[in-house]
Amino acid sequence: MAEKHTRNSDAGAAVAVDDPSKVRNVALVGPSGSGKTTLAEALLVASGTLSRAGSVVDGTTVFDHDPAAVRQQRSVGLSVAPVRYGDLKINLIDTPGYADFVGEVRAGLRAADAALFVVSAGEGVDSATVSLWEECASVGMPRAVVVSRLDHPRADVEGEITACRQAFGAGVLPLYLPTDDGRGLIGLITQRLFDYSGGYPPTVGEPGAAERDRLARARDELIEGVIAESEDETLMDRYLGGDEIPEDTLIADLETAVARGTFHPVIPVCAETGAGLAELLDGIARACPSPLEHEVPRATSPNGIPHPRLEPDPGGPLAAEVVRTAVDSYVGRVSLVRVFSGTLRPERPVHICGQGLADRGHPDHDADERVAHLYSPLGANLREVPYCVAGDVCALTKIGSAETGDTVSYPDDPLLIEPWAMPEPLLPVAVVAKTRSDEDALARNLSRLVAGDPTLRLERNAETGQLVLWCMGEAHADVVLSRLRAGGADVDTEPVRTSLRSTFAGKATGHGRHVKQSGGHGQYAVCDIEVEPLERGAGFEFVDKVVGGAVPHQFIPSVEKGVRAQLSKGLVDDHPVVDVRVTLFDGKAHSVDSSDAAFQTAGALALKDAASNTRIVLLEPLDEVTVRAPDEYLGTVLGDLSARRGRVLGTESVAGGCSVVRAEVPATELLRYAIDLRSLTSGTATFSRRHVRYDPMPQAATAH
């Protein structure tokens, strides 16, 4: 857009905003290593918020304050820092680029009103970034592209723009292009030169004739693209007829098209030299929509009654959402909150409502809490503010019941905002505490981790006794384990054991005899049963075919109870027995010594005896796996599924040069599939899985 450049000497001060139109919430998204955090740090310096930029390598950035991020030298969670630009407050939302942390990216997009896709010059566009772009497109989120790292030895800005157009569509066009020496940018609409050879802010001048000629074609393409988005249908005819369209008209149409998500400008930027920072800040301020232009998520009452449509009005009912929960060693739990409607004020009670994530280990909950203070977050630094209006982002501390995805409202009008879509964790990690004291620390820390990370699923396997954390991948698991240990829980990992079942291979009869005399009180029960296998998934049937009262009527349920108990305990390696019919056809009782307990024991003994008369078959869980992979990796994926004893159900081609494969694969072969698939396809493939049934386990597989 135009060459408006400002630096506020008081930009680092925390100032509350009164008007939602003065707020811009922008999420920086893109692949790992594209320079998002470094760029965000440079924008803080350019705006005067910081006096000096931190370093990712040194672990000194405002955004990567998490110890795991410092250790891994990459973002592992979203972080927010505001900058002042003129009379605007721009909340920069830095998100991780690594695939394991896509849940944090989605949370950042929930808090944002626009997305800046940061791609490194000359690195191309990976499939994960394309998927994220399509996700934003599906909800109409405005997007712009930032080509970063112009100072890289292999930087190819025009090649990167071409790759972005191929990946994202024809609506992606450069607004600026770098000069031949890379020390400045030329605005294609304004045809002005922004020279950064002296650093930030740039000096503004006129480009030479040679530069104009070089960029003439790109300028024509940009203008035609902007005019195509204009509501003035005469502009294209005028332009093709040789008329010079006024700059103000072009800029106004461009800003409108960007805000409504149909046009996506490209701005080259170099965080090291400062090139493009002024243009990027100006573009965010003028083209990215304010919260007033972003539809508020629908809300209901906690019991599901639809609420009238909310508006981003500071005077409306309070509706805010916790987009991230973290635990600070000094201030305790910190909740990062996006306010969608109303005004959040300190020293007032609020209602915390969380529902719909019980399957992730987040039980439904409602609680009233008191907000003591409100803060404007600058990374990990919290600066107190008197209020937070609709459209702004703030932080709350010591709200004990708040979890990521919860709705914050006032108790007199409690609300529930439906949580955003959470990715499914697919890598199981079994953890075990080293000592009893570690078990207590583990329990405390797990509750905090699950509260803050909806992509983490906690599961206690009742059959294997293992505590299993379902993570997004190795990097995510590494962060989870490091946080557990940092919280005082010394834990180890162990191989994940899959829950198996068993069944009878064929019909068999069993005799159960429980006859004892003890202390004058006898126990007498005899029963005869027949066991036969049923089809998969049929469960358990009990049939009474006793004639002549051989087993008194009141003890028949006792036999069934004893059989059921033994089925649950299992017959081979404690694997529960399923899909069988047990028929009680004979037995004996004593008029005095028979009892409920005796017949329960006899029933269990009869089942064990029947098992000794036939073969017991182990059953393993079978999952249906759906893999989406680029066509170039299709053969690799199919071969790997076959090696995992998978049975391919079908393949189909989908948009973007990809194929979708559906296959049934034993769950025992999928324990590390999240890691292996990423390795096999260079991180380009994704998959989902769902349990379908139990199938007999091959003899060769049972030996492992």
HELIX and SHEET records of a PDB file:
HELIX    1   1 PRO A   20  LYS A   22  5                                   3    
HELIX    2   2 LYS A   36  ALA A   46  1                                  11    
HELIX    3   3 PRO A   67  GLN A   72  1                                   6    
HELIX    4   4 ALA A   99  PHE A  101  5                                   3    
HELIX    5   5 VAL A  102  ALA A  111  1                                  10    
HELIX    6   6 SER A  127  SER A  138  1                                  12    
HELIX    7   7 VAL A  157  PHE A  168  1                                  12    
HELIX    8   8 ALA A  209  ALA A  228  1                                  20    
HELIX    9   9 THR A  234  LEU A  240  1                                   7    
HELIX   10  10 GLU A  247  ALA A  259  1                                  13    
HELIX   11  11 LEU A  277  ALA A  287  1                                  11    
HELIX   12  12 PRO A  291  GLU A  293  5                                   3    
HELIX   13  13 ALA A  358  ARG A  360  5                                   3    
HELIX   14  14 ARG A  436  GLY A  452  1                                  17    
HELIX   15  15 GLU A  474  ALA A  486  1                                  13    
HELIX   16  16 HIS A  553  PHE A  555  5                                   3    
HELIX   17  17 ILE A  556  LYS A  569  1                                  14    
HELIX   18  18 ASP A  596  ALA A  611  1                                  16    
HELIX   19  19 ASP A  631  TYR A  633  5                                   3    
HELIX   20  20 LEU A  634  ALA A  643  1                                  10    
HELIX   21  21 ALA A  667  GLU A  669  5                                   3    
HELIX   22  22 TYR A  673  LEU A  680  1                                   8    
HELIX   23  23 GLN A  699  THR A  702  1                                   4    
SHEET    1   A 7 SER A  79  TYR A  85  0                                        
SHEET    2   A 7 LEU A  88  ASP A  94 -1                                        
SHEET    3   A 7 VAL A  23  VAL A  29  1                                        
SHEET    4   A 7 ALA A 114  SER A 120  1                                        
SHEET    5   A 7 ARG A 143  SER A 148  1                                        
SHEET    6   A 7 HIS A 264  PRO A 268  1                                        
SHEET    7   A 7 VAL A 172  PRO A 174  1                                        
SHEET    1   B 4 TYR A 176  PRO A 178  0                                        
SHEET    2   B 4 GLY A 184  GLY A 187 -1                                        
SHEET    3   B 4 LEU A 193  ASP A 195 -1                                        
SHEET    4   B 4 THR A 203  GLY A 205 -1                                        
SHEET    1   C 2 ALA A 299  THR A 300  0                                        
SHEET    2   C 2 LEU A 416  ILE A 417 -1                                        
SHEET    1   D 8 HIS A 365  VAL A 371  0                                        
SHEET    2   D 8 ARG A 348  GLY A 354 -1                                        
SHEET    3   D 8 THR A 407  SER A 409 -1                                        
SHEET    4   D 8 ALA A 319  ASP A 328 -1                                        
SHEET    5   D 8 GLY A 332  SER A 341 -1                                        
SHEET    6   D 8 VAL A 393  THR A 397 -1                                        
SHEET    7   D 8 LEU A 374  LEU A 378 -1                                        
SHEET    8   D 8 ASN A 381  VAL A 385 -1                                        
SHEET    1   E 2 THR A 343  LEU A 344  0                                        
SHEET    2   E 2 CYS A 388  VAL A 389 -1                                        
SHEET    1   F 4 ARG A 457  ARG A 460  0                                        
SHEET    2   F 4 LEU A 467  CYS A 471 -1                                        
SHEET    3   F 4 LEU A 427  ALA A 433 -1                                        
SHEET    4   F 4 VAL A 491  GLU A 494 -1                                        
SHEET    1   G 4 ARG A 501  PHE A 504  0                                        
SHEET    2   G 4 ILE A 616  PRO A 630 -1                                        
SHEET    3   G 4 CYS A 658  PRO A 666 -1                                        
SHEET    4   G 4 ARG A 647  VAL A 654 -1                                        
SHEET    1   H 3 ARG A 501  PHE A 504  0                                        
SHEET    2   H 3 ILE A 616  PRO A 630 -1                                        
SHEET    3   H 3 THR A 686  PRO A 696 -1                                        
SHEET    1   I 4 ALA A 508  SER A 518  0                                        
SHEET    2   I 4 HIS A 521  PRO A 533 -1                                        
SHEET    3   I 4 VAL A 580  LYS A 588 -1                                        
SHEET    4   I 4 PHE A 540  ASP A 544  1                                        
END                                                                             
